[in-house]
Amino acid sequence: MHAPSDPLMRHAGATLAEQLAARFGERIDQGLLRPGARLPSVRDCAARYRVSPATVVAAYDRLQAQGLVQAQAQRGFFV
């Protein structure tokens, strides 16, 4: 994954976690992230999007609640 082409908006109507979850959700829906693909680690994703690790965890938890990703203990999050 590359750095975001357009940064998350800090004063948008949605939280940073909601925006990040929406970005990954769109990539999954578009087939850019296929079943079995591993999402970036929480630390890597936080650095790339310039957000806190807690924001990434919240975004990944949101994707998990939507049934788009699964957490695997000690391995990360997968589509």
Gaussian input, Z-matrix of N, CA and C with variables (Angstrom, degrees):
# hf/3-21g

backbone

0 1
 N
 C     1     B1
 C     2     B2     1     A1
 N     3     B3     2     A2     1     D1
 C     4     B4     3     A3     2     D2
 C     5     B5     4     A4     3     D3
 N     6     B6     5     A5     4     D4
 C     7     B7     6     A6     5     D5
 C     8     B8     7     A7     6     D6
 N     9     B9     8     A8     7     D7
 C    10    B10     9     A9     8     D8
 C    11    B11    10    A10     9     D9
 N    12    B12    11    A11    10    D10
 C    13    B13    12    A12    11    D11
 C    14    B14    13    A13    12    D12
 N    15    B15    14    A14    13    D13
 C    16    B16    15    A15    14    D14
 C    17    B17    16    A16    15    D15
 N    18    B18    17    A17    16    D16
 C    19    B19    18    A18    17    D17
 C    20    B20    19    A19    18    D18
 N    21    B21    20    A20    19    D19
 C    22    B22    21    A21    20    D20
 C    23    B23    22    A22    21    D21
 N    24    B24    23    A23    22    D22
 C    25    B25    24    A24    23    D23
 C    26    B26    25    A25    24    D24
 N    27    B27    26    A26    25    D25
 C    28    B28    27    A27    26    D26
 C    29    B29    28    A28    27    D27
 N    30    B30    29    A29    28    D28
 C    31    B31    30    A30    29    D29
 C    32    B32    31    A31    30    D30
 N    33    B33    32    A32    31    D31
 C    34    B34    33    A33    32    D32
 C    35    B35    34    A34    33    D33
 N    36    B36    35    A35    34    D34
 C    37    B37    36    A36    35    D35
 C    38    B38    37    A37    36    D36
 N    39    B39    38    A38    37    D37
 C    40    B40    39    A39    38    D38
 C    41    B41    40    A40    39    D39
 N    42    B42    41    A41    40    D40
 C    43    B43    42    A42    41    D41
 C    44    B44    43    A43    42    D42
 N    45    B45    44    A44    43    D43
 C    46    B46    45    A45    44    D44
 C    47    B47    46    A46    45    D45
 N    48    B48    47    A47    46    D46
 C    49    B49    48    A48    47    D47
 C    50    B50    49    A49    48    D48
 N    51    B51    50    A50    49    D49
 C    52    B52    51    A51    50    D50
 C    53    B53    52    A52    51    D51
 N    54    B54    53    A53    52    D52
 C    55    B55    54    A54    53    D53
 C    56    B56    55    A55    54    D54
 N    57    B57    56    A56    55    D55
 C    58    B58    57    A57    56    D56
 C    59    B59    58    A58    57    D57
 N    60    B60    59    A59    58    D58
 C    61    B61    60    A60    59    D59
 C    62    B62    61    A61    60    D60
 N    63    B63    62    A62    61    D61
 C    64    B64    63    A63    62    D62
 C    65    B65    64    A64    63    D63
 N    66    B66    65    A65    64    D64
 C    67    B67    66    A66    65    D65
 C    68    B68    67    A67    66    D66
 N    69    B69    68    A68    67    D67
 C    70    B70    69    A69    68    D68
 C    71    B71    70    A70    69    D69
 N    72    B72    71    A71    70    D70
 C    73    B73    72    A72    71    D71
 C    74    B74    73    A73    72    D72
 N    75    B75    74    A74    73    D73
 C    76    B76    75    A75    74    D74
 C    77    B77    76    A76    75    D75
 N    78    B78    77    A77    76    D76
 C    79    B79    78    A78    77    D77
 C    80    B80    79    A79    78    D78
 N    81    B81    80    A80    79    D79
 C    82    B82    81    A81    80    D80
 C    83    B83    82    A82    81    D81
 N    84    B84    83    A83    82    D82
 C    85    B85    84    A84    83    D83
 C    86    B86    85    A85    84    D84
 N    87    B87    86    A86    85    D85
 C    88    B88    87    A87    86    D86
 C    89    B89    88    A88    87    D87
 N    90    B90    89    A89    88    D88
 C    91    B91    90    A90    89    D89
 C    92    B92    91    A91    90    D90
 N    93    B93    92    A92    91    D91
 C    94    B94    93    A93    92    D92
 C    95    B95    94    A94    93    D93
 N    96    B96    95    A95    94    D94
 C    97    B97    96    A96    95    D95
 C    98    B98    97    A97    96    D96
 N    99    B99    98    A98    97    D97
 C   100   B100    99    A99    98    D98
 C   101   B101   100   A100    99    D99
 N   102   B102   101   A101   100   D100
 C   103   B103   102   A102   101   D101
 C   104   B104   103   A103   102   D102
 N   105   B105   104   A104   103   D103
 C   106   B106   105   A105   104   D104
 C   107   B107   106   A106   105   D105
 N   108   B108   107   A107   106   D106
 C   109   B109   108   A108   107   D107
 C   110   B110   109   A109   108   D108
 N   111   B111   110   A110   109   D109
 C   112   B112   111   A111   110   D110
 C   113   B113   112   A112   111   D111
 N   114   B114   113   A113   112   D112
 C   115   B115   114   A114   113   D113
 C   116   B116   115   A115   114   D114
 N   117   B117   116   A116   115   D115
 C   118   B118   117   A117   116   D116
 C   119   B119   118   A118   117   D117
 N   120   B120   119   A119   118   D118
 C   121   B121   120   A120   119   D119
 C   122   B122   121   A121   120   D120
 N   123   B123   122   A122   121   D121
 C   124   B124   123   A123   122   D122
 C   125   B125   124   A124   123   D123
 N   126   B126   125   A125   124   D124
 C   127   B127   126   A126   125   D125
 C   128   B128   127   A127   126   D126
 N   129   B129   128   A128   127   D127
 C   130   B130   129   A129   128   D128
 C   131   B131   130   A130   129   D129
 N   132   B132   131   A131   130   D130
 C   133   B133   132   A132   131   D131
 C   134   B134   133   A133   132   D132
 N   135   B135   134   A134   133   D133
 C   136   B136   135   A135   134   D134
 C   137   B137   136   A136   135   D135
 N   138   B138   137   A137   136   D136
 C   139   B139   138   A138   137   D137
 C   140   B140   139   A139   138   D138
 N   141   B141   140   A140   139   D139
 C   142   B142   141   A141   140   D140
 C   143   B143   142   A142   141   D141
 N   144   B144   143   A143   142   D142
 C   145   B145   144   A144   143   D143
 C   146   B146   145   A145   144   D144
 N   147   B147   146   A146   145   D145
 C   148   B148   147   A147   146   D146
 C   149   B149   148   A148   147   D147
 N   150   B150   149   A149   148   D148
 C   151   B151   150   A150   149   D149
 C   152   B152   151   A151   150   D150
 N   153   B153   152   A152   151   D151
 C   154   B154   153   A153   152   D152
 C   155   B155   154   A154   153   D153
 N   156   B156   155   A155   154   D154
 C   157   B157   156   A156   155   D155
 C   158   B158   157   A157   156   D156
 N   159   B159   158   A158   157   D157
 C   160   B160   159   A159   158   D158
 C   161   B161   160   A160   159   D159
 N   162   B162   161   A161   160   D160
 C   163   B163   162   A162   161   D161
 C   164   B164   163   A163   162   D162
 N   165   B165   164   A164   163   D163
 C   166   B166   165   A165   164   D164
 C   167   B167   166   A166   165   D165
 N   168   B168   167   A167   166   D166
 C   169   B169   168   A168   167   D167
 C   170   B170   169   A169   168   D168
 N   171   B171   170   A170   169   D169
 C   172   B172   171   A171   170   D170
 C   173   B173   172   A172   171   D171
 N   174   B174   173   A173   172   D172
 C   175   B175   174   A174   173   D173
 C   176   B176   175   A175   174   D174
 N   177   B177   176   A176   175   D175
 C   178   B178   177   A177   176   D176
 C   179   B179   178   A178   177   D177
 N   180   B180   179   A179   178   D178
 C   181   B181   180   A180   179   D179
 C   182   B182   181   A181   180   D180
 N   183   B183   182   A182   181   D181
 C   184   B184   183   A183   182   D182
 C   185   B185   184   A184   183   D183
 N   186   B186   185   A185   184   D184
 C   187   B187   186   A186   185   D185
 C   188   B188   187   A187   186   D186
 N   189   B189   188   A188   187   D187
 C   190   B190   189   A189   188   D188
 C   191   B191   190   A190   189   D189
 N   192   B192   191   A191   190   D190
 C   193   B193   192   A192   191   D191
 C   194   B194   193   A193   192   D192
 N   195   B195   194   A194   193   D193
 C   196   B196   195   A195   194   D194
 C   197   B197   196   A196   195   D195
 N   198   B198   197   A197   196   D196
 C   199   B199   198   A198   197   D197
 C   200   B200   199   A199   198   D198
 N   201   B201   200   A200   199   D199
 C   202   B202   201   A201   200   D200
 C   203   B203   202   A202   201   D201
 N   204   B204   203   A203   202   D202
 C   205   B205   204   A204   203   D203
 C   206   B206   205   A205   204   D204
 N   207   B207   206   A206   205   D205
 C   208   B208   207   A207   206   D206
 C   209   B209   208   A208   207   D207
 N   210   B210   209   A209   208   D208
 C   211   B211   210   A210   209   D209
 C   212   B212   211   A211   210   D210
 N   213   B213   212   A212   211   D211
 C   214   B214   213   A213   212   D212
 C   215   B215   214   A214   213   D213
 N   216   B216   215   A215   214   D214
 C   217   B217   216   A216   215   D215
 C   218   B218   217   A217   216   D216
 N   219   B219   218   A218   217   D217
 C   220   B220   219   A219   218   D218
 C   221   B221   220   A220   219   D219
 N   222   B222   221   A221   220   D220
 C   223   B223   222   A222   221   D221
 C   224   B224   223   A223   222   D222
 N   225   B225   224   A224   223   D223
 C   226   B226   225   A225   224   D224
 C   227   B227   226   A226   225   D225
 N   228   B228   227   A227   226   D226
 C   229   B229   228   A228   227   D227
 C   230   B230   229   A229   228   D228
 N   231   B231   230   A230   229   D229
 C   232   B232   231   A231   230   D230
 C   233   B233   232   A232   231   D231
 N   234   B234   233   A233   232   D232
 C   235   B235   234   A234   233   D233
 C   236   B236   235   A235   234   D234

   B1=1.4335
   B2=1.5118
   B3=1.2776
   B4=1.4474
   B5=1.5172
   B6=1.2952
   B7=1.4586
   B8=1.5277
   B9=1.3120
   B10=1.4619
   B11=1.5169
   B12=1.3255
   B13=1.4547
   B14=1.5196
   B15=1.3010
   B16=1.4560
   B17=1.5273
   B18=1.3275
   B19=1.4535
   B20=1.5318
   B21=1.3160
   B22=1.4594
   B23=1.5248
   B24=1.3003
   B25=1.4641
   B26=1.5295
   B27=1.3093
   B28=1.4641
   B29=1.5249
   B30=1.3156
   B31=1.4605
   B32=1.5291
   B33=1.3194
   B34=1.4701
   B35=1.5213
   B36=1.3149
   B37=1.4560
   B38=1.5147
   B39=1.3212
   B40=1.4659
   B41=1.5261
   B42=1.3287
   B43=1.4603
   B44=1.5262
   B45=1.3272
   B46=1.4634
   B47=1.5235
   B48=1.3291
   B49=1.4697
   B50=1.5242
   B51=1.3219
   B52=1.4682
   B53=1.5220
   B54=1.3363
   B55=1.4645
   B56=1.5287
   B57=1.3300
   B58=1.4575
   B59=1.5270
   B60=1.3203
   B61=1.4610
   B62=1.5282
   B63=1.3163
   B64=1.4693
   B65=1.5246
   B66=1.3375
   B67=1.4696
   B68=1.5188
   B69=1.3364
   B70=1.4595
   B71=1.5273
   B72=1.3276
   B73=1.4590
   B74=1.5154
   B75=1.3206
   B76=1.4734
   B77=1.5233
   B78=1.3360
   B79=1.4668
   B80=1.5281
   B81=1.3185
   B82=1.4660
   B83=1.5267
   B84=1.3394
   B85=1.4727
   B86=1.5262
   B87=1.3215
   B88=1.4690
   B89=1.5299
   B90=1.3240
   B91=1.4564
   B92=1.5218
   B93=1.3332
   B94=1.4640
   B95=1.5251
   B96=1.3117
   B97=1.4646
   B98=1.5223
   B99=1.3006
   B100=1.4680
   B101=1.5211
   B102=1.3335
   B103=1.4621
   B104=1.5269
   B105=1.3097
   B106=1.4573
   B107=1.5139
   B108=1.3370
   B109=1.4692
   B110=1.5266
   B111=1.3264
   B112=1.4627
   B113=1.5211
   B114=1.3294
   B115=1.4550
   B116=1.5274
   B117=1.3271
   B118=1.4661
   B119=1.5288
   B120=1.3303
   B121=1.4639
   B122=1.5261
   B123=1.3141
   B124=1.4609
   B125=1.5273
   B126=1.3088
   B127=1.4762
   B128=1.5191
   B129=1.3367
   B130=1.4714
   B131=1.5298
   B132=1.3083
   B133=1.4618
   B134=1.5306
   B135=1.3223
   B136=1.4668
   B137=1.5273
   B138=1.3223
   B139=1.4613
   B140=1.5272
   B141=1.3173
   B142=1.4690
   B143=1.5172
   B144=1.3337
   B145=1.4619
   B146=1.5270
   B147=1.3407
   B148=1.4647
   B149=1.5231
   B150=1.3347
   B151=1.4578
   B152=1.5261
   B153=1.3089
   B154=1.4592
   B155=1.5296
   B156=1.3270
   B157=1.4646
   B158=1.5375
   B159=1.3207
   B160=1.4730
   B161=1.5348
   B162=1.3241
   B163=1.4630
   B164=1.5230
   B165=1.3291
   B166=1.4676
   B167=1.5255
   B168=1.3236
   B169=1.4641
   B170=1.5263
   B171=1.3182
   B172=1.4675
   B173=1.5217
   B174=1.3340
   B175=1.4680
   B176=1.5268
   B177=1.3237
   B178=1.4648
   B179=1.5297
   B180=1.3329
   B181=1.4664
   B182=1.5219
   B183=1.3170
   B184=1.4723
   B185=1.5358
   B186=1.3334
   B187=1.4640
   B188=1.5242
   B189=1.3249
   B190=1.4638
   B191=1.5292
   B192=1.3186
   B193=1.4672
   B194=1.5285
   B195=1.3298
   B196=1.4677
   B197=1.5282
   B198=1.3205
   B199=1.4578
   B200=1.5189
   B201=1.3319
   B202=1.4656
   B203=1.5184
   B204=1.3270
   B205=1.4649
   B206=1.5150
   B207=1.3305
   B208=1.4586
   B209=1.5157
   B210=1.3286
   B211=1.4629
   B212=1.5143
   B213=1.3087
   B214=1.4598
   B215=1.5239
   B216=1.3106
   B217=1.4602
   B218=1.5295
   B219=1.3107
   B220=1.4725
   B221=1.5187
   B222=1.3384
   B223=1.4662
   B224=1.5205
   B225=1.3105
   B226=1.4618
   B227=1.5161
   B228=1.3194
   B229=1.4540
   B230=1.5194
   B231=1.3274
   B232=1.4686
   B233=1.5152
   B234=1.3358
   B235=1.4704
   B236=1.5148
   A1=110.94
   A2=117.11
   A3=121.72
   A4=109.60
   A5=116.11
   A6=120.71
   A7=108.33
   A8=116.57
   A9=119.16
   A10=111.68
   A11=116.26
   A12=119.19
   A13=110.22
   A14=117.09
   A15=120.69
   A16=107.16
   A17=116.95
   A18=120.77
   A19=112.15
   A20=114.89
   A21=120.00
   A22=108.24
   A23=115.95
   A24=120.98
   A25=109.70
   A26=116.16
   A27=120.31
   A28=112.95
   A29=118.37
   A30=120.29
   A31=110.81
   A32=115.65
   A33=120.54
   A34=109.79
   A35=115.83
   A36=120.58
   A37=113.21
   A38=117.32
   A39=122.24
   A40=109.18
   A41=116.17
   A42=119.76
   A43=109.46
   A44=115.89
   A45=120.07
   A46=110.52
   A47=117.51
   A48=120.77
   A49=110.64
   A50=117.29
   A51=120.80
   A52=110.94
   A53=116.58
   A54=120.24
   A55=111.36
   A56=115.80
   A57=119.85
   A58=110.61
   A59=117.16
   A60=120.72
   A61=110.62
   A62=116.80
   A63=120.56
   A64=110.87
   A65=117.36
   A66=120.22
   A67=111.13
   A68=115.99
   A69=118.80
   A70=110.35
   A71=117.58
   A72=120.96
   A73=112.00
   A74=116.56
   A75=120.99
   A76=110.69
   A77=116.50
   A78=119.88
   A79=111.31
   A80=116.04
   A81=120.08
   A82=109.33
   A83=116.56
   A84=120.84
   A85=112.28
   A86=117.09
   A87=121.76
   A88=112.22
   A89=116.68
   A90=119.86
   A91=113.79
   A92=116.68
   A93=120.01
   A94=110.67
   A95=116.30
   A96=122.32
   A97=106.20
   A98=116.39
   A99=121.82
   A100=111.30
   A101=116.43
   A102=119.82
   A103=111.03
   A104=115.37
   A105=121.82
   A106=113.55
   A107=116.68
   A108=120.04
   A109=109.62
   A110=115.11
   A111=120.58
   A112=108.40
   A113=115.90
   A114=120.11
   A115=108.81
   A116=117.41
   A117=119.25
   A118=110.47
   A119=116.07
   A120=118.99
   A121=108.69
   A122=115.33
   A123=120.18
   A124=110.29
   A125=117.00
   A126=119.91
   A127=111.96
   A128=117.25
   A129=120.44
   A130=110.94
   A131=115.60
   A132=119.93
   A133=110.34
   A134=117.07
   A135=120.93
   A136=110.72
   A137=116.19
   A138=119.93
   A139=111.25
   A140=117.17
   A141=120.96
   A142=112.72
   A143=115.95
   A144=120.15
   A145=112.51
   A146=116.10
   A147=121.69
   A148=112.06
   A149=114.22
   A150=121.87
   A151=108.03
   A152=116.76
   A153=119.87
   A154=110.11
   A155=117.04
   A156=119.52
   A157=111.97
   A158=117.15
   A159=120.25
   A160=111.24
   A161=116.84
   A162=121.17
   A163=110.20
   A164=116.56
   A165=120.72
   A166=109.91
   A167=117.43
   A168=120.79
   A169=109.86
   A170=117.11
   A171=120.81
   A172=111.13
   A173=117.03
   A174=120.68
   A175=110.64
   A176=116.73
   A177=120.69
   A178=110.64
   A179=117.19
   A180=120.57
   A181=110.97
   A182=115.98
   A183=121.02
   A184=110.09
   A185=116.70
   A186=120.67
   A187=111.22
   A188=115.94
   A189=119.82
   A190=110.04
   A191=117.75
   A192=121.62
   A193=111.35
   A194=116.77
   A195=121.64
   A196=111.51
   A197=116.77
   A198=120.69
   A199=113.96
   A200=117.45
   A201=120.71
   A202=113.00
   A203=117.37
   A204=121.73
   A205=109.71
   A206=114.53
   A207=121.60
   A208=108.23
   A209=115.39
   A210=120.37
   A211=108.32
   A212=116.72
   A213=121.95
   A214=106.99
   A215=115.71
   A216=121.14
   A217=111.07
   A218=114.74
   A219=122.98
   A220=114.50
   A221=118.19
   A222=120.71
   A223=112.53
   A224=118.03
   A225=120.19
   A226=112.32
   A227=114.64
   A228=122.50
   A229=109.80
   A230=115.39
   A231=121.99
   A232=110.40
   A233=115.40
   A234=121.60
   A235=107.77
   D1=141.31
   D2=-179.29
   D3=-100.45
   D4=169.99
   D5=175.67
   D6=-60.64
   D7=150.69
   D8=-178.12
   D9=-63.37
   D10=140.02
   D11=178.48
   D12=-75.51
   D13=-30.59
   D14=174.92
   D15=-128.28
   D16=124.83
   D17=-174.38
   D18=-68.12
   D19=160.40
   D20=174.63
   D21=-67.34
   D22=145.83
   D23=-177.15
   D24=-92.83
   D25=118.59
   D26=-176.14
   D27=-74.88
   D28=-18.38
   D29=-179.22
   D30=-118.75
   D31=31.25
   D32=-179.55
   D33=-83.30
   D34=172.81
   D35=178.30
   D36=-71.64
   D37=-17.97
   D38=-179.95
   D39=-108.31
   D40=150.97
   D41=177.19
   D42=-67.82
   D43=163.96
   D44=176.96
   D45=-59.87
   D46=-39.80
   D47=178.81
   D48=-63.26
   D49=-42.37
   D50=178.24
   D51=-63.26
   D52=-41.92
   D53=179.17
   D54=-64.44
   D55=-43.22
   D56=-179.32
   D57=-65.66
   D58=-43.84
   D59=177.21
   D60=-60.62
   D61=-39.95
   D62=179.28
   D63=-64.12
   D64=-39.77
   D65=178.84
   D66=-61.93
   D67=-47.77
   D68=179.66
   D69=-67.17
   D70=-37.81
   D71=177.41
   D72=-59.84
   D73=-41.33
   D74=177.80
   D75=-63.47
   D76=-42.92
   D77=179.74
   D78=-63.90
   D79=-36.60
   D80=177.55
   D81=-67.58
   D82=-47.27
   D83=179.77
   D84=-60.59
   D85=-35.09
   D86=-178.55
   D87=-81.38
   D88=-5.03
   D89=-179.51
   D90=81.69
   D91=8.20
   D92=178.42
   D93=-74.27
   D94=-29.51
   D95=171.55
   D96=-114.59
   D97=111.74
   D98=-173.86
   D99=-94.23
   D100=160.80
   D101=176.76
   D102=-51.82
   D103=132.80
   D104=-178.40
   D105=95.34
   D106=-15.58
   D107=179.75
   D108=-67.67
   D109=141.82
   D110=179.09
   D111=-92.96
   D112=133.41
   D113=174.50
   D114=-75.03
   D115=157.37
   D116=177.41
   D117=-58.20
   D118=151.74
   D119=176.89
   D120=-59.77
   D121=157.88
   D122=-179.71
   D123=-57.06
   D124=-44.91
   D125=-179.24
   D126=-64.61
   D127=-44.91
   D128=179.54
   D129=-62.50
   D130=-44.37
   D131=-178.88
   D132=-64.69
   D133=-41.47
   D134=178.85
   D135=-61.15
   D136=-42.10
   D137=179.57
   D138=-66.95
   D139=-43.14
   D140=-177.77
   D141=-65.09
   D142=-39.16
   D143=-176.82
   D144=-96.98
   D145=-0.36
   D146=178.90
   D147=55.69
   D148=50.15
   D149=175.45
   D150=-129.84
   D151=172.47
   D152=179.62
   D153=-78.49
   D154=154.93
   D155=174.77
   D156=-56.54
   D157=-33.94
   D158=178.98
   D159=-62.60
   D160=-34.62
   D161=177.87
   D162=-66.33
   D163=-41.50
   D164=178.72
   D165=-65.51
   D166=-43.86
   D167=178.58
   D168=-59.38
   D169=-42.70
   D170=178.32
   D171=-62.79
   D172=-39.94
   D173=178.63
   D174=-66.36
   D175=-45.34
   D176=179.77
   D177=-65.05
   D178=-38.61
   D179=176.49
   D180=-62.55
   D181=-37.76
   D182=178.18
   D183=-64.47
   D184=-44.24
   D185=177.38
   D186=-63.20
   D187=-37.14
   D188=178.36
   D189=-66.32
   D190=-42.13
   D191=178.58
   D192=-62.91
   D193=-28.89
   D194=178.74
   D195=-83.05
   D196=-4.80
   D197=179.84
   D198=78.93
   D199=16.03
   D200=-177.98
   D201=-89.37
   D202=-26.75
   D203=179.45
   D204=-135.78
   D205=163.11
   D206=175.84
   D207=-128.32
   D208=141.49
   D209=174.98
   D210=-90.34
   D211=136.74
   D212=174.29
   D213=-120.26
   D214=121.54
   D215=-175.60
   D216=-52.66
   D217=132.83
   D218=178.17
   D219=63.69
   D220=6.05
   D221=-179.04
   D222=-120.49
   D223=-33.60
   D224=-179.43
   D225=123.58
   D226=-159.98
   D227=-178.41
   D228=-110.74
   D229=136.71
   D230=-176.26
   D231=-130.10
   D232=144.85
   D233=176.55
   D234=-68.23

